[in-house]
Amino acid sequence: MHYGISLNDAEFLELTIKLQICYEETIKFFKVHIGDLEERIREARFQITIDDYMDEQGEMLAEMNREEAYIDWLEGSYEDLGEGKW
């Protein structure tokens, strides 16, 4: 099932403020236990462009196609040796 949320501007602002407060309180709490937490968060943040995403997807698909071609070749080789149909 798919769900959606309809918020007016005031509700959206209220939700955003509450989420910001939760985020800040969470950071304060965990910073006590994880000394370099803020540094870790800074390092973990990144942005990916649609071009980078599409490049990654293309590389992944190309790799999958190479693997499938190799498997097809390997199966054909077994069949050529009389090992039966794969």
C-alpha positions in Angstrom: 0.0 0.0 0.0 1.1 3.6 -0.6 0.4 6.4 1.8 0.7 10.1 1.6 0.7 13.0 4.0 -1.0 16.3 3.4 0.2 19.1 5.5 -0.6 22.8 5.3 2.3 25.3 5.6 1.8 25.8 9.4 1.8 22.0 10.0 4.8 21.5 7.8 6.7 24.2 9.7 5.7 22.7 13.1 6.8 19.3 12.0 10.1 20.6 10.7 10.8 22.5 14.0 10.0 19.4 16.0 12.3 17.2 13.9 15.1 19.8 14.2 14.7 19.7 18.0 14.8 15.9 18.1 17.9 15.9 15.9 19.7 18.4 18.1 18.8 16.6 21.3 19.9 13.3 19.9 23.3 14.8 18.9 23.7 16.2 22.4 22.9 12.9 24.0 25.2 10.7 21.9 28.0 13.3 21.8 28.6 12.4 25.5 29.2 8.8 24.6 30.8 9.2 21.2 33.5 11.9 21.4 34.0 12.4 17.7 30.3 12.1 16.8 30.0 15.5 15.1 33.1 14.7 13.0 31.7 11.4 12.0 28.4 13.0 11.0 30.2 15.6 8.9 32.2 13.0 7.1 29.1 10.8 6.5 27.2 13.6 4.7 27.5 13.7 1.0 25.5 14.7 -2.0 25.2 12.7 -5.2 24.1 14.2 -8.4 21.7 12.5 -10.8 24.7 12.1 -13.3 26.8 10.4 -10.6 23.8 8.1 -9.7 23.2 7.2 -13.4 26.9 6.5 -13.9 26.9 4.2 -10.9 23.8 2.4 -12.2 25.3 2.0 -15.6 28.5 0.5 -14.2 26.4 -1.9 -12.1 24.4 -3.0 -15.1 27.5 -3.4 -17.2 29.0 -5.6 -14.5 25.9 -7.7 -14.3 25.8 -8.1 -18.1 29.5 -9.3 -18.0 28.7 -11.8 -15.3 25.7 -13.1 -17.2 27.7 -13.4 -20.4 30.4 -15.3 -18.6 27.8 -17.7 -17.1 26.2 -18.2 -20.5 29.7 -19.0 -22.0 30.4 -21.3 -19.1 27.1 -23.2 -19.5 27.7 -23.5 -23.2 31.2 -24.9 -22.6 29.7 -27.6 -20.4 27.1 -28.4 -23.0 29.9 -28.6 -25.7 31.7 -31.2 -23.5 28.6 -33.4 -23.5 27.7 -32.5 -19.9 24.0 -32.1 -20.8 21.7 -29.1 -21.2 21.9 -26.5 -18.5 
